[in-house]
Structure formats: structure tokens, C-alpha cells
Amino acid sequence: MMTVKVQDLVKGDWYIIDNGLLSPVRAKLIESPRQGRGYKSAVLMDVKGSDCGLFDEMGSVYVTDIVSEHNKE
């Protein structure tokens, strides 16, 4: 599975995430992945579970679960 580099993540942008349990869903990055001199392994995202019939929720998502950037429209 291909993932986005943590250096390329931008706060406020939309991404596609896939944790293996759900089908790929949209999620908006709420916080910056930078932490001091390094990067976080999990970031706060607003996950749109309604894309696959579940609830929309905010929570921590592992950076390795971020598959690609969502199309900007």
C-alpha cells in the first residue's frame, strides 16, 4: 500500500485514508504533523465515515494509514 510522506502533509487539506477495516474514506487534517524537530506518528483528522455508511468522527489516525491526497475541487 502506498502512503503519503509525512513531510508532504498540510494542515487543512483533505486526504484519503485506509486502515484496513473500512473502505478508503475522506479525512481532513486538523493538526500539523510537525512536532518539535520531528514528526508525529498519529495526527488528528476529521474522518468522513458517512462515505461508507458510518458516522463522521474526529480522532487520531496513523500517518501510515494516509494513502493519498483527495482531489481538490
N, C-alpha and C positions, 0 to 999 in steps of 0.2 A: 504494500500500500504506500502510495506516495504522500508525503506530508509537506506542509509549508515550512520554510525555515523560520525559526523564532525571530531572527533579525528583521524579517520582512513583514511581521505583523504590525498593524497600525490600529491604534485605539479608535473606535467608532466605525470601523469598516465591517462589512459582512463577509462571513466565511461559511464554507460547507464543512460540517463535522460528521464523523462516523466513528462510534465507539464499539461497533461490532454487534450490539444488541438492537439498535434502531437502524432504520434505513437512513441514508445521508439526509441531514436536515440543515436548515439555515441557522446561523447564530451570529449575533453582533458582539464584537469585542468591547467590553465595558471598561477594562483597566489595561494599562500599559504592561507589556510583558517584561520591561526592564526593571531590575531590582538591584540598586547599588551598582556594582561593577559587572554583574552578570545578568542572567535571565531567569525568570520563574519557570517551573516545570508545569504549573497549573495556573490558568487565568480565569477571571470572572467573565462569563458570557451570558447573554440573553438568548436562550435557545428556543426556537420556534417549533415546539413539538407538534403544533397543530398541522404542520406539513405532512405528518404521518399519522394523524388521528389521536394524538396525545395532548397534554396540557403544555402551554407556554410557561417556561420557568427560567429563573436566573440561577446560576450555580457555577461551580468550578469545573473546568474542562481541561484535561491534559493537553498540552501543546502538541503532543504526538498524535492526538485524535483529530487535529485540524487538517483536513485533506486538501482543500483548495480555496481560493478566493471566489466569492459569489460574484456573478456578473453584475456590473454596475449599470443601473438603469435609471 
